[in-house]
Amino acid sequence: MKMVLNGRPLTVLVVVSLWLLLICGLSYGVQSDIDCLKGIKAELEDPYGYLNTSWNFNNNTEGFICKFTGIECWHPDENKVLNIRLSDMGLKGQFPVAIKNCTSLTGLDLSSNKLFGNIPKNISQIIQFVTTLDLSSNNFSGEIPVSLANCTYLNVLKLDHNGLTGQIPAELSLLTRLKQFSVANNLLTGPVPYFGPNSSITADSYANNPGLCGFPLDPCQSA
């Protein structure tokens, strides 16, 4: 058997090696997404059994995780997670860092649960390609991570109805794709990011915080 690549003959051993590399790469991608969901299930308390009854990993058929509650895949027959939507399930725990293993994730909705603690400082490394992030209506505390500004694909960022403190990072103004943004009903202070005069982000996005200022809110008072 002889194959040619760029005008050069390839031996059977080389061809087989290339195929093995390809197969291993695909398997790792699928396995990483399975590990992602296993990790999420392990990190979160599930008092109402939404995950425990649906997320059954005793299965090896193609696309089995795509049938899990709250999981949407790129293709129903491929274990590659597109969106995770676990809203209003009563889930408890901190932000599940196992999400980093869902390397093709574009949407994450953990809203209306009982999650607490800080939003990870390295969140941009956990959700690199996410376009929609909804952590609203939880019990997150601490500051909004500056690294969110590195999530350059974000179209929607919802952090409202939490217990976040400190200032909103000015670097978030670098998120030029952002169409929806809300940090209302937190404990934030200081100037808000400037998204530009044509931004669709209104004062409602900042409502019910103790000391925010700057466009589209009232001007900040100079010291």
C-alpha positions as CSV (number, residue, x, y, z in Angstrom):
1,M,0.0,0.0,0.0
2,K,1.4,3.4,-0.9
3,M,-0.1,6.9,-0.4
4,V,1.3,10.2,-1.5
5,L,1.3,13.5,0.5
6,N,2.7,16.7,-1.1
7,G,4.3,14.6,-3.8
8,R,6.1,12.2,-1.4
9,P,5.2,8.5,-0.8
10,L,3.9,7.6,2.6
11,T,4.5,4.1,4.1
12,V,1.7,2.1,5.6
13,L,3.1,2.8,9.1
14,V,3.0,6.5,8.6
15,V,-0.6,6.4,7.3
16,V,-1.7,4.3,10.2
17,S,0.0,6.7,12.6
18,L,-1.8,9.7,11.1
19,W,-5.1,7.9,11.5
20,L,-4.4,7.0,15.1
21,L,-3.5,10.6,15.9
22,L,-6.8,11.8,14.3
23,I,-8.9,9.2,16.1
24,C,-7.2,10.0,19.4
25,G,-7.8,13.7,18.9
26,L,-11.5,13.2,18.3
27,S,-11.8,10.8,21.2
28,Y,-10.2,13.2,23.5
29,G,-12.5,16.0,22.5
30,V,-15.6,13.8,23.1
31,Q,-14.2,12.5,26.4
32,S,-13.4,16.0,27.6
33,D,-17.0,17.0,27.3
34,I,-18.1,13.9,29.1
35,D,-15.6,14.7,31.9
36,C,-17.0,18.3,31.9
37,L,-20.5,17.2,32.8
38,K,-19.3,14.6,35.2
39,G,-17.3,17.3,37.0
40,I,-20.3,19.7,37.1
41,K,-22.5,17.0,38.6
42,A,-19.8,16.2,41.2
43,E,-19.3,19.9,42.1
44,L,-23.0,20.9,42.6
45,E,-25.6,19.8,45.1
46,D,-28.7,18.7,43.3
47,P,-31.5,18.7,46.0
48,Y,-34.3,18.2,43.5
49,G,-32.6,15.5,41.5
50,Y,-32.7,17.2,38.1
51,L,-29.2,16.0,37.3
52,N,-29.2,12.8,39.3
53,T,-32.2,11.5,37.4
54,S,-31.1,12.6,33.9
55,W,-27.3,12.7,33.9
56,N,-26.6,8.9,33.6
57,F,-23.0,8.2,32.5
58,N,-23.5,4.4,32.3
59,N,-23.8,4.7,28.6
60,N,-21.4,4.6,25.7
61,T,-23.6,5.4,22.7
62,E,-22.8,8.3,20.5
63,G,-24.4,11.5,21.7
64,F,-25.7,10.1,25.0
65,I,-24.9,13.3,26.9
66,C,-27.0,15.3,24.4
67,K,-30.1,13.8,25.9
68,F,-29.2,15.1,29.4
69,T,-31.5,17.8,31.0
70,G,-30.2,21.2,30.1
71,I,-27.6,20.1,27.6
72,E,-27.6,21.0,23.9
73,C,-25.0,19.6,21.6
74,W,-23.5,20.8,18.3
75,H,-25.0,17.6,16.8
76,P,-27.3,15.1,18.5
77,D,-25.1,12.2,17.6
78,E,-21.9,13.8,18.9
79,N,-20.8,14.3,22.5
80,K,-19.8,17.9,21.9
81,V,-21.6,20.4,24.2
82,L,-22.9,23.6,22.6
83,N,-25.0,25.1,25.5
84,I,-25.5,24.3,29.1
85,R,-28.8,25.6,30.5
86,L,-29.4,24.7,34.2
87,S,-31.6,27.6,35.2
88,D,-34.0,27.4,38.2
89,M,-33.0,23.9,39.4
90,G,-32.2,24.7,43.0
91,L,-28.5,23.8,42.5
92,K,-26.1,24.6,45.3
93,G,-22.4,25.1,45.3
94,Q,-19.7,27.4,43.9
95,F,-19.1,28.1,40.2
96,P,-18.3,24.7,38.7
97,V,-14.8,25.0,37.3
98,A,-15.2,21.6,35.5
99,I,-17.0,23.7,32.8
100,K,-13.5,24.4,31.3
101,N,-13.5,20.8,29.9
102,C,-16.5,21.7,27.6
103,T,-14.1,23.3,25.2
104,S,-16.7,24.1,22.5
105,L,-19.2,25.7,24.8
106,T,-20.9,28.8,23.5
107,G,-23.7,29.4,26.0
108,L,-23.9,29.0,29.8
109,D,-27.0,29.7,31.9
110,L,-26.8,28.9,35.7
111,S,-29.3,31.6,36.6
112,S,-31.9,31.3,39.4
113,N,-30.1,28.8,41.5
114,K,-28.3,28.9,44.9
115,L,-24.7,29.3,43.8
116,F,-22.4,31.2,46.0
117,G,-18.8,32.3,46.4
118,N,-16.7,34.3,44.0
119,I,-16.9,34.2,40.2
120,P,-13.5,32.6,39.3
121,K,-10.8,35.2,38.6
122,N,-9.7,33.1,35.6
123,I,-13.2,32.8,34.2
124,S,-12.0,33.8,30.7
125,Q,-9.9,30.6,30.6
126,I,-12.9,28.5,31.7
127,I,-15.4,29.8,29.1
128,Q,-13.2,31.0,26.3
129,F,-15.7,31.0,23.5
130,V,-19.0,31.6,25.3
131,T,-21.3,34.2,23.7
132,T,-24.0,34.1,26.5
133,L,-23.2,34.0,30.2
134,D,-26.1,34.2,32.7
135,L,-25.3,34.0,36.4
136,S,-28.2,36.1,37.5
137,S,-30.3,35.5,40.6
138,N,-27.8,33.5,42.6
139,N,-25.7,34.4,45.7
140,F,-22.4,35.2,44.1
141,S,-20.2,37.6,46.1
142,G,-16.9,39.4,45.8
143,E,-15.8,41.4,42.8
144,I,-16.5,41.1,39.1
145,P,-13.4,39.5,37.6
146,V,-11.4,41.7,35.3
147,S,-10.7,38.7,33.1
148,L,-14.3,38.8,31.9
149,A,-13.0,41.4,29.5
150,N,-11.1,38.7,27.7
151,C,-14.3,36.8,26.9
152,T,-14.3,38.7,23.6
153,Y,-17.2,36.7,22.1
154,L,-19.7,37.7,24.7
155,N,-23.0,39.1,23.4
156,V,-24.9,38.7,26.7
157,L,-23.6,39.1,30.2
158,K,-26.1,38.9,33.1
159,L,-24.8,39.2,36.7
160,D,-27.8,40.9,38.2
161,H,-29.5,39.9,41.5
162,N,-26.4,38.7,43.3
163,G,-24.2,40.1,46.1
164,L,-21.3,41.4,44.0
165,T,-19.2,44.2,45.5
166,G,-16.6,46.7,44.5
167,Q,-16.3,48.4,41.2
168,I,-17.3,47.2,37.7
169,P,-14.1,46.7,35.8
170,A,-13.6,49.5,33.3
171,E,-12.1,46.9,31.0
172,L,-15.5,45.4,30.3
173,S,-15.9,48.3,27.8
174,L,-13.6,46.3,25.5
175,L,-16.5,43.8,25.0
176,T,-17.6,45.4,21.7
177,R,-20.0,42.6,20.8
178,L,-22.0,43.1,24.1
179,K,-25.7,43.7,23.4
180,Q,-27.2,42.8,26.8
181,F,-25.5,43.6,30.1
182,S,-27.0,43.7,33.6
183,V,-25.5,44.0,37.0
184,A,-28.6,45.4,38.7
185,N,-29.5,44.5,42.3
186,N,-25.9,44.1,43.6
187,L,-23.7,46.0,46.0
188,L,-21.6,47.7,43.4
189,T,-20.0,51.2,43.6
190,G,-18.0,53.6,41.5
191,P,-18.0,54.5,37.8
192,V,-19.6,52.2,35.2
193,P,-17.8,51.1,32.1
194,Y,-18.2,53.4,29.1
195,F,-19.6,51.3,26.2
196,G,-19.9,54.3,23.9
197,P,-22.7,56.8,23.0
198,N,-24.5,54.3,20.7
199,S,-24.6,51.5,23.2
200,S,-27.9,49.8,23.8
201,I,-27.0,49.3,27.5
202,T,-29.3,51.6,29.6
203,A,-29.5,52.8,33.2
204,D,-31.8,49.8,34.0
205,S,-28.7,47.6,33.6
206,Y,-27.3,49.2,36.8
207,A,-30.4,49.7,38.9
208,N,-30.4,49.2,42.7
209,N,-26.7,49.4,43.4
210,P,-25.6,51.8,46.2
211,G,-23.1,54.0,44.4
212,L,-22.8,53.7,40.7
213,C,-22.2,56.7,38.5
214,G,-21.3,57.7,34.9
215,F,-23.1,57.5,31.6
216,P,-25.9,56.5,31.3
217,L,-26.3,57.2,35.0
218,D,-25.7,60.5,36.8
219,P,-22.1,61.9,36.4
220,C,-19.6,60.9,39.0
221,Q,-18.7,63.5,41.5
222,S,-15.1,64.6,41.5
223,A,-13.2,64.2,44.7
